[in-house]
Structures are given as structure tokens and as C-alpha cells.
Amino acid sequence: MFSKYKKQTGKPKVEAPVAEAAAAAPAEKTTTSLRRPMARLAAEATAQDKDRKRQERLSEIKVQLHRDLLENLNLAALENAPEAELRGEISAIAAEILEEKSIVLNREDRMTLNKELYDEVTGLGPLETLLQDDTVSDILVNGPHQIFIERSGKLQLSNIAFKDEKHLMRIIDKIVSAVGRRVDESNPYVDARLADGSRFNAMVPPVAVDGSLVSIRKFKKDKLAIDDLVEFGAFTEEMAAYLQAAVSTRLNVIVSGGTGSGKTTTLNALSSFIDNAERILTIEDTAELQLQQTHVGRMESRPPNVEGKGEVSPRDCLKNALRMRPDRIIVGETRGEEVIDMLQAMNTGHDGSMTTIHANSARDGISRLENMIAMAGIEMPLKAVRSQISSAVNVIVQASRLQDGSRRMTSITEITGMEGDVISMQELFRFQRVGLTPDNKIIGHFTATGVRSHYSERFRLWGYDLPPSIYEPSVMEV
């Protein structure tokens, strides 16, 4: 009974000689796989193990010293203490505690420990080093032991970690309490802004399953100008000349793109073409725009407080901005019911306004605007909605982050009016992809489509007579 499920303890019975069995077996087909080989994770080296153990030991010592430091330091006096004096005080107290505990460290470890203790007391702990690194654009924390960073458009795992979840939560509380917010089980997610303007978002357990999730979009101290973006290959000199004419002649511009595609950077660069004599009002969820003009009024929306009161929505800011005599209104991102007020502003004397939206193409951007109007609960026939959009929006600039991490202005499209019930559009410039290098770099070039701008006469009357040659298609030189 149950003999067919019993484990075979002896050697299997051979019915035929091996040679005969091999001869009888059909020859295996050799096929070449069309799939590219995937990179294998290499085994961790012994040196890395040693380094990890050293980091863990330093982390344990740091937690002990940090606890003792908080007992010994006069926190009220820290606010006005000079940096050099504070570093010396922390170093002296740390040395005294290490001696009491009979902990011996070499010079390098002691310097590292003193720096990390200073960051713990005055800054944001392990995150402080990443925040000071100008090559890091995004910091993504997946629980206390996994911190990813983005450099040059590529994500990579850093060698920095928190001691545990309690350590991570202490840093999160330090950030959100500084801006009058709170995050806990009853309110498990929060948006905030760091002291340098970086955008901060956190989600804590029980919503975050494997530990708190933190996302920091770093604030660039030096904004990229048009010349910088042309030099980096984000777009061409011809496209820059067209955009200068479009912004200077007060066309309404929408910058469209996905998350991290460079929409805000593009909007910042385009704003440099606005005349210094104009009054500009900006409306954002998190203040990121860095306009260089003299007459700029900045507004920031505000979420509700713990009691659910005190919310100031982007739509509230936009309605109020219309009463403040603006020449142009710039909305950091349009994502909700404020879209109808934005379109009406563009149509009623505030031409030259700009905003960004999330969309994958210019045509998708139009659909997104239609959907946002519908979600705002405004009952309008579809043709009336499209007519409003076509008369308000003049140019859609598409920004994209390509698979190699590079950011390109992949399309510039004009809206030319209505044809029946459909909004008519024409693409003037595009990024033409040709292929991929062996190291996964995009091969491509920018080219005009051969279509002359619908607003050429407007440009000429305003003193921007662009040469016809900028609209001529180009071929990539091999």
C-alpha cells in the first residue's frame, strides 16, 4: 500500500545498458536564446562583510553615545552656538563617554563618529550626508536598512542605514514637527518641506508594511538656465529660440511629462524669458520654482491640520491670485479642480501663463485636462470643454525621462484651434530615437518636423522674426 509514494532508497533498476539507452535517446535540439542575459548579483566580498560589521558596531556605539549626549548637552543653548564650538563640545563629550565605557576607536572611526553625532544632534542623522551631496537628486528610504539614491537619473542602493525603525521615526518626527505637522498611526502620511526647500513625503506603519517609507526630492540651489539645458542636450538652440519667442509673446504654455521627467526644471528655465517688468504670481503645493524676476509673488497651498481644518487648496490660491492684478500666473502643477480657473485665467487677460501636468504626450495632456474638468464636477458639453482648452492653451512642451536616465524635451506641439469636435494640433520639434548603444545609452537626435509655426506672424509683430530654417528637418550625422 502507498508503494508508489514511497521514497526509493536503493539504486534504480537499469533495464538497458547505458550505451544502448544513449543511442536510443533522440539528439537534443540546440537553440539560441533571443533574450539578453540578465546581470547576476555577485556574492558579497569578505571586505564588504568586514565593512558592514564595522558599520554595525559604529552604529551601536553611536546610538549609545547619542543617548548620553542628549543627557549631557544643554539643548536650549544649541540654537545660538557656533558650529565649530558645538563640534568641539560634542567631540569632547564623546571622547569622555568612550573612555568611561572603555571603547577604543582608531582616528578615522572617531572622526566618522563625531560627524555622525553632530548630524544626529543638529541635523537629520544618516540623511544629512546625502542631503549635502550635490550629485544626489532623490533620496528614497524603504525602511530603516535600505536607502536608495538617484544620481544622473539612475537609482542605486547607498551604504547608509538607520539603526532601527525607532531611529528612523525619530528623524521623521524631527522633520515634520519643524513645520507644524504630525505623523502617527492615526495620521500615517505627511507632506512637508525641509529647511533648504527640498520636498519631503513620509508614510509610516501600519500603512507602510516593512518600515517607514520616506521620499525626498532635493531642492537644487543653482537652477539650470536655458543655456545649461542646451549644453546638456535636453533640447537644441533652435528649440530654445522658438520657446523664447513663445514665452516672450505671451503664449500660454503647458509643460507635460511623467514623474521625475524635469517638468519643474523646464518651467523654471522657460520663466527666464519673462520680462522683468511684469508682475508674476506663482502657486505651488511645495515651493520649488526659482524665478529671477523682480516682481514675483509666491503662494503655497496648505493641507488641513489634525482636526481637518485650515486647508488652503491650489484653487483657493488661484481664485485669490486673480484679484491681485497679475500679468502672468504660474501654477507649479495642475492636478485637480483648479484646472477650470487656470483655463479661464488664460482666456481672460492673463495670457502668457504657464503650468505643468502629468501626461505622456501632448494629445494625452489634452485628455488629462478634459478629465480634470469632468472630475471638478462641472457640467459642460464635451465640445464646449474642448473649445475652452483650444482657446486657452497655445503650446504644449513634452518632457520625458528616457530609459538611460537622461531627460529630453521630446516634443513641442502647438494647438491651432478646433476642427469639428476635435482639437487640432501640429508638432514642430521632436526627439527622434535611432537606437541603443551596448551600454544602454539612447542614440537619437532632435529634429524639426518641417511644419511652420502657427504663430509666426505673431512672433514677427512682437519683434521675434524666426528664420524659416529652424523648421527644416535635420538628419543625424553618423
C-alpha positions as CSV (number, residue, x, y, z in Angstrom):
1,M,0.0,0.0,0.0
2,F,1.2,3.6,-0.9
3,S,4.2,1.9,-2.6
4,K,4.2,4.5,-5.4
5,Y,4.7,7.3,-3.0
6,K,7.5,5.6,-1.1
7,K,11.0,7.1,-1.3
8,Q,13.4,5.0,-3.4
9,T,16.3,4.0,-1.1
10,G,18.2,1.7,-3.4
11,K,19.7,2.4,-6.9
12,P,17.1,2.5,-9.6
13,K,16.9,-0.7,-11.7
14,V,18.6,-0.3,-15.1
15,E,16.6,-2.0,-17.9
16,A,19.1,-1.5,-20.7
17,P,22.9,-0.7,-20.9
18,V,23.8,2.9,-20.8
19,A,25.2,2.9,-24.3
20,E,22.0,1.5,-25.7
21,A,19.9,4.0,-23.8
22,A,22.1,6.8,-25.0
23,A,21.8,5.6,-28.6
24,A,18.1,5.3,-28.3
25,A,17.7,8.8,-26.9
26,P,17.0,11.4,-29.6
27,A,19.6,14.1,-30.1
28,E,18.8,17.3,-28.1
29,K,18.0,20.4,-30.2
30,T,20.4,23.2,-29.7
31,T,18.5,26.5,-29.7
32,T,20.0,30.0,-29.4
33,S,18.1,32.2,-26.9
34,L,16.9,35.6,-28.2
35,R,16.8,37.0,-24.7
36,R,19.6,39.2,-23.4
37,P,21.5,37.7,-20.4
38,M,20.4,39.3,-17.1
39,A,23.1,40.6,-14.7
40,R,23.6,38.2,-11.8
41,L,24.1,39.6,-8.3
42,A,27.7,38.9,-7.3
43,A,28.4,37.3,-3.9
44,E,29.3,39.8,-1.3
45,A,33.1,40.1,-0.8
46,T,34.8,39.4,2.5
47,A,36.0,43.0,2.6
48,Q,32.4,44.2,2.3
49,D,31.4,41.9,5.2
50,K,34.0,43.4,7.4
51,D,33.0,46.9,6.4
52,R,29.3,46.1,7.2
53,K,30.2,44.7,10.6
54,R,32.3,47.7,11.3
55,Q,29.4,50.0,10.3
56,E,27.0,48.0,12.6
57,R,29.5,48.3,15.5
58,L,29.8,52.1,14.9
59,S,26.1,52.4,14.7
60,E,25.6,50.7,18.1
61,I,28.2,52.9,19.7
62,K,26.6,56.0,18.1
63,V,23.2,55.1,19.5
64,Q,24.6,54.8,23.0
65,L,26.6,58.0,22.7
66,H,23.7,59.9,21.2
67,R,21.5,58.9,24.2
68,D,24.3,60.1,26.6
69,L,24.9,63.3,24.7
70,L,21.2,64.3,25.0
71,E,21.6,63.9,28.8
72,N,24.8,66.0,28.9
73,L,24.1,68.7,26.3
74,N,22.2,71.9,27.1
75,L,19.8,71.6,24.1
76,A,18.4,75.1,24.7
77,A,21.8,76.6,24.2
78,L,22.5,74.7,20.9
79,E,20.4,77.1,18.8
80,N,22.8,80.0,19.1
81,A,26.1,78.0,19.5
82,P,28.7,78.5,16.7
83,E,29.2,75.4,14.6
84,A,33.0,75.0,15.4
85,E,32.3,75.4,19.1
86,L,29.4,72.9,19.0
87,R,31.5,70.3,17.1
88,G,34.3,70.7,19.7
89,E,31.9,70.2,22.6
90,I,30.3,67.1,21.0
91,S,33.8,65.7,20.3
92,A,34.9,66.3,23.9
93,I,31.8,64.7,25.5
94,A,32.0,61.8,23.1
95,A,35.7,61.2,24.0
96,E,34.9,61.3,27.7
97,I,32.0,58.8,27.3
98,L,34.1,56.5,25.2
99,E,36.8,56.5,27.9
100,E,34.3,55.7,30.6
101,K,32.9,52.8,28.6
102,S,36.4,51.5,27.7
103,I,35.7,51.7,24.0
104,V,38.8,52.1,21.8
105,L,38.4,53.5,18.2
106,N,41.0,54.5,15.6
107,R,41.3,58.0,14.4
108,E,39.2,57.5,11.3
109,D,36.3,55.8,13.2
110,R,36.4,58.5,15.8
111,M,36.2,61.3,13.2
112,T,33.3,59.5,11.5
113,L,31.5,59.0,14.8
114,N,31.9,62.7,15.8
115,K,30.5,63.8,12.4
116,E,27.5,61.4,12.7
117,L,26.8,62.5,16.2
118,Y,26.8,66.2,15.1
119,D,24.4,65.3,12.4
120,E,22.2,63.4,14.9
121,V,22.1,66.4,17.3
122,T,21.7,69.3,14.8
123,G,20.6,67.7,11.5
124,L,18.8,64.7,10.1
125,G,21.1,61.9,11.2
126,P,22.2,59.5,8.4
127,L,20.2,61.6,5.8
128,E,22.4,64.6,6.4
129,T,25.3,63.3,4.3
130,L,23.0,62.6,1.4
131,L,21.4,66.0,1.6
132,Q,24.8,67.7,1.4
133,D,25.8,65.6,-1.6
134,D,25.0,67.8,-4.7
135,T,25.2,64.8,-7.0
136,V,22.1,63.2,-5.3
137,S,18.8,64.3,-6.6
138,D,16.4,61.9,-4.8
139,I,16.6,60.0,-1.5
140,L,14.2,57.1,-1.2
141,V,14.0,55.3,2.2
142,N,12.4,51.8,2.3
143,G,12.5,51.0,6.0
144,P,15.5,51.6,8.3
145,H,18.0,49.4,6.5
146,Q,17.5,50.3,2.8
147,I,18.2,53.8,1.4
148,F,18.2,54.3,-2.3
149,I,19.6,57.4,-4.0
150,E,19.3,58.8,-7.6
151,R,22.3,60.0,-9.4
152,S,22.2,61.1,-13.0
153,G,18.8,59.6,-13.4
154,K,19.8,56.2,-12.1
155,L,18.8,54.6,-8.8
156,Q,21.4,52.9,-6.7
157,L,21.5,51.4,-3.2
158,S,23.5,53.5,-0.7
159,N,25.7,52.1,2.1
160,I,23.9,54.3,4.6
161,A,21.3,52.9,7.0
162,F,19.4,53.8,10.2
163,K,19.9,51.7,13.4
164,D,16.3,50.6,13.5
165,E,12.7,51.7,12.9
166,K,12.7,53.8,16.1
167,H,15.7,55.7,14.9
168,L,14.0,56.4,11.5
169,M,10.8,57.5,13.2
170,R,12.8,59.9,15.4
171,I,14.2,61.7,12.3
172,I,10.8,61.8,10.6
173,D,9.2,63.3,13.7
174,K,12.1,65.9,13.8
175,I,11.3,66.9,10.2
176,V,7.5,67.1,10.4
177,S,7.4,68.8,13.9
178,A,9.6,71.6,12.5
179,V,6.8,72.6,10.1
180,G,4.0,72.1,12.5
181,R,2.8,68.7,11.2
182,R,2.3,65.3,12.9
183,V,2.6,61.7,11.7
184,D,1.5,58.6,13.7
185,E,-0.9,55.7,13.4
186,S,-4.0,57.9,13.2
187,N,-2.4,60.1,10.6
188,P,0.1,57.8,8.8
189,Y,1.3,60.0,5.9
190,V,2.6,63.6,5.6
191,D,3.9,66.1,3.1
192,A,6.4,68.7,4.3
193,R,9.3,70.9,3.2
194,L,12.8,70.8,4.6
195,A,14.7,73.9,5.6
196,D,16.5,74.1,2.3
197,G,13.2,73.8,0.3
198,S,13.5,70.0,-0.5
199,R,10.2,68.2,-0.9
200,F,9.6,65.6,1.8
201,N,7.0,62.8,1.9
202,A,6.6,60.1,4.6
203,M,4.3,57.1,5.2
204,V,4.6,55.2,8.4
205,P,3.3,51.9,9.8
206,P,0.8,50.3,9.8
207,V,0.2,51.7,6.2
208,A,3.9,51.1,5.4
209,V,4.3,47.4,5.9
210,D,8.1,46.8,6.1
211,G,9.0,50.0,7.9
212,S,8.5,53.7,7.2
213,L,8.8,55.0,3.6
214,V,10.4,58.3,3.0
215,S,10.8,60.2,-0.3
216,I,12.9,63.4,-0.5
217,R,13.1,65.3,-3.8
218,K,16.1,67.6,-3.3
219,F,15.9,71.3,-3.9
220,K,18.5,72.5,-6.4
221,K,20.4,75.5,-5.1
222,D,21.6,76.5,-8.6
223,K,18.7,76.4,-11.1
224,L,19.5,75.3,-14.6
225,A,19.2,78.1,-17.2
226,I,18.3,77.6,-20.9
227,D,22.0,77.6,-21.9
228,D,22.7,74.9,-19.4
229,L,19.9,72.7,-20.7
230,V,21.0,73.2,-24.3
231,E,24.6,72.3,-23.3
232,F,23.4,69.1,-21.5
233,G,21.5,68.1,-24.6
234,A,18.0,68.5,-23.2
235,F,17.0,70.4,-26.4
236,T,18.6,72.4,-29.2
237,E,19.4,76.0,-29.8
238,E,16.6,76.2,-32.4
239,M,14.0,74.9,-29.9
240,A,15.3,77.4,-27.4
241,A,14.8,80.2,-29.9
242,Y,11.3,79.1,-30.6
243,L,10.4,78.8,-26.8
244,Q,11.9,82.3,-26.2
245,A,9.6,83.7,-28.9
246,A,6.6,81.7,-27.5
247,V,7.1,82.9,-23.9
248,S,8.0,86.5,-24.7
249,T,5.0,86.9,-27.0
250,R,2.7,85.7,-24.1
251,L,1.6,82.4,-25.5
252,N,0.1,80.1,-22.8
253,V,2.4,77.2,-22.3
254,I,1.8,73.8,-20.6
255,V,4.8,71.6,-19.7
256,S,3.7,67.9,-19.8
257,G,5.6,64.9,-18.6
258,G,5.8,62.0,-16.2
259,T,7.2,61.9,-12.6
260,G,10.8,62.9,-12.5
261,S,10.9,64.0,-16.2
262,G,12.1,67.5,-15.4
263,K,8.8,69.4,-15.7
264,T,9.7,71.9,-12.9
265,T,13.2,72.4,-14.2
266,T,11.8,73.1,-17.7
267,L,9.2,75.5,-16.2
268,N,12.0,77.3,-14.3
269,A,14.1,77.7,-17.5
270,L,11.1,79.0,-19.5
271,S,10.3,81.6,-16.9
272,S,13.7,83.2,-17.6
273,F,12.2,84.6,-20.8
274,I,9.5,86.6,-19.0
275,D,10.1,90.4,-19.0
276,N,11.4,91.8,-15.7
277,A,8.7,94.5,-15.7
278,E,5.8,92.0,-15.5
279,R,4.0,91.0,-12.2
280,I,4.2,87.2,-11.8
281,L,2.2,85.2,-9.2
282,T,3.3,81.6,-8.6
283,I,1.1,78.9,-6.9
284,E,2.6,75.6,-5.8
285,D,2.0,72.7,-3.4
286,T,5.6,72.9,-2.4
287,A,7.5,76.0,-3.3
288,E,10.2,74.9,-5.8
289,L,10.2,77.5,-8.6
290,Q,13.1,79.9,-8.5
291,L,12.1,82.9,-10.6
292,Q,14.7,85.6,-11.1
293,Q,12.4,88.5,-11.9
294,T,11.9,91.4,-9.5
295,H,8.1,91.4,-9.2
296,V,7.2,87.9,-8.1
297,G,4.5,86.9,-5.5
298,R,4.8,83.3,-4.3
299,M,2.0,81.3,-2.8
300,E,1.9,77.8,-1.3
301,S,-1.2,75.7,-0.7
302,R,-1.7,74.1,2.7
303,P,-3.2,70.8,3.7
304,P,-5.8,70.5,6.6
305,N,-4.5,70.3,10.1
306,V,-5.0,67.4,12.6
307,E,-8.7,68.5,13.2
308,G,-9.3,68.6,9.4
309,K,-9.4,72.4,9.3
310,G,-7.3,75.2,7.8
311,E,-6.9,73.7,4.3
312,V,-5.9,76.2,1.6
313,S,-6.2,74.5,-1.8
314,P,-4.5,75.5,-5.0
315,R,-7.9,76.6,-6.3
316,D,-8.3,78.9,-3.3
317,C,-4.8,80.4,-4.1
318,L,-5.7,80.7,-7.8
319,K,-9.0,82.5,-7.2
320,N,-7.3,84.9,-4.8
321,A,-4.4,85.5,-7.3
322,L,-6.9,86.7,-9.9
323,R,-7.7,89.6,-7.6
324,M,-4.1,90.6,-7.2
325,R,-3.6,92.2,-10.7
326,P,-1.1,89.6,-12.1
327,D,0.3,89.9,-15.6
328,R,1.1,86.2,-15.6
329,I,0.1,83.3,-13.3
330,I,2.4,80.2,-13.0
331,V,0.9,77.1,-11.4
332,G,3.5,74.6,-10.3
333,E,1.3,71.7,-11.1
334,T,-2.4,71.4,-12.2
335,R,-3.9,68.2,-11.0
336,G,-7.4,68.9,-9.8
337,E,-10.4,71.2,-9.9
338,E,-8.2,74.3,-10.1
339,V,-7.8,73.5,-13.9
340,I,-11.0,75.3,-14.8
341,D,-9.9,78.5,-13.0
342,M,-6.5,78.2,-14.7
343,L,-8.0,77.9,-18.2
344,Q,-10.3,80.8,-17.5
345,A,-7.4,82.9,-16.4
346,M,-5.5,82.1,-19.6
347,N,-8.6,83.2,-21.6
348,T,-9.3,86.4,-19.7
349,G,-6.4,88.8,-19.8
350,H,-3.7,86.6,-18.1
351,D,-2.1,85.3,-21.3
352,G,1.4,84.1,-21.0
353,S,0.6,81.9,-18.1
354,M,2.2,78.5,-17.6
355,T,1.7,75.3,-15.7
356,T,2.7,71.6,-15.7
357,I,0.6,68.5,-15.9
358,H,1.2,64.7,-15.8
359,A,0.9,63.2,-19.2
360,N,2.8,61.0,-21.7
361,S,2.2,63.1,-24.8
362,A,0.6,66.3,-26.0
363,R,-2.6,64.5,-27.0
364,D,-2.7,62.7,-23.6
365,G,-2.2,66.1,-22.0
366,I,-5.4,67.4,-23.7
367,S,-7.3,64.3,-22.5
368,R,-6.0,64.9,-18.9
369,L,-7.3,68.5,-19.0
370,E,-10.7,67.2,-20.1
371,N,-10.7,64.6,-17.4
372,M,-9.8,67.1,-14.7
373,I,-12.6,69.4,-15.7
374,A,-15.0,66.4,-15.5
375,M,-13.7,65.4,-12.1
376,A,-14.2,69.0,-10.9
377,G,-18.0,68.3,-11.2
378,I,-18.6,71.0,-13.9
379,E,-21.4,70.0,-16.2
380,M,-20.2,71.2,-19.7
381,P,-20.7,69.6,-23.1
382,L,-17.5,68.0,-24.4
383,K,-17.4,70.4,-27.4
384,A,-17.5,73.4,-25.0
385,V,-14.8,71.9,-22.9
386,R,-12.5,71.4,-25.9
387,S,-13.3,74.8,-27.2
388,Q,-12.2,76.3,-23.8
389,I,-9.0,74.3,-23.9
390,S,-8.1,75.1,-27.5
391,S,-8.6,78.8,-27.0
392,A,-6.7,78.8,-23.7
393,V,-3.6,76.6,-24.4
394,N,-1.2,77.6,-27.2
395,V,1.9,75.4,-26.8
396,I,2.5,72.0,-25.1
397,V,6.1,71.1,-24.3
398,Q,6.6,67.4,-23.6
399,A,9.4,66.5,-21.2
400,S,10.5,62.8,-20.8
401,R,12.9,60.8,-18.8
402,L,14.3,58.1,-21.1
403,Q,15.4,54.6,-20.1
404,D,19.0,55.6,-19.7
405,G,18.1,58.2,-17.1
406,S,18.6,61.2,-19.5
407,R,15.9,63.9,-19.6
408,R,14.9,65.3,-23.0
409,M,12.3,67.7,-24.4
410,T,10.8,65.1,-26.7
411,S,8.2,67.2,-28.4
412,I,7.0,70.8,-28.9
413,T,3.4,70.9,-30.1
414,E,1.1,73.9,-31.0
415,I,-2.7,73.9,-30.6
416,T,-4.1,75.6,-33.6
417,G,-7.9,75.5,-32.9
418,M,-10.8,73.2,-33.5
419,E,-11.8,71.1,-36.4
420,G,-15.3,70.0,-35.8
421,D,-15.3,68.4,-32.3
422,V,-11.6,67.7,-32.3
423,I,-8.8,69.9,-31.1
424,S,-6.3,70.3,-34.0
425,M,-2.6,70.2,-33.1
426,Q,0.7,70.4,-35.0
427,E,4.1,69.1,-33.8
428,L,7.0,71.5,-34.6
429,F,10.0,69.7,-33.0
430,R,10.6,66.2,-31.7
431,F,13.4,63.9,-30.4
432,Q,13.9,61.1,-32.9
433,R,15.2,57.9,-31.3
434,V,17.5,55.9,-33.5
435,G,18.7,53.1,-31.3
436,L,20.6,52.0,-28.2
437,T,24.3,51.6,-27.5
438,P,25.7,48.4,-25.9
439,D,25.8,50.2,-22.5
440,N,22.1,51.2,-22.8
441,K,22.6,54.8,-23.8
442,I,19.9,56.3,-26.1
443,I,21.0,57.2,-29.6
444,G,18.9,59.9,-31.2
445,H,18.7,63.5,-32.3
446,F,16.4,66.5,-32.3
447,T,14.7,67.5,-35.5
448,A,12.1,69.9,-36.7
449,T,9.1,68.3,-38.5
450,G,9.0,70.8,-41.4
451,V,5.8,72.5,-40.2
452,R,6.0,76.3,-39.8
453,S,4.7,77.8,-36.6
454,H,1.0,78.8,-36.5
455,Y,2.1,81.9,-34.6
456,S,4.9,83.1,-37.0
457,E,3.0,86.3,-37.7
458,R,2.5,87.0,-34.0
459,F,6.3,86.4,-33.4
460,R,7.1,88.8,-36.3
461,L,4.8,91.6,-34.9
462,W,6.4,91.3,-31.5
463,G,9.9,91.5,-32.9
464,Y,10.8,87.8,-32.9
465,D,11.2,87.1,-36.7
466,L,12.5,83.5,-36.5
467,P,14.3,82.3,-39.7
468,P,12.4,79.6,-41.7
469,S,15.5,77.3,-41.4
470,I,14.7,76.4,-37.8
471,Y,11.6,74.5,-39.0
472,E,13.6,72.4,-41.5
473,P,14.0,68.7,-40.6
474,S,17.5,67.5,-39.9
475,V,19.2,64.2,-40.4
476,M,21.5,62.6,-37.8
477,E,25.2,62.5,-38.8
478,V,26.6,59.0,-38.4
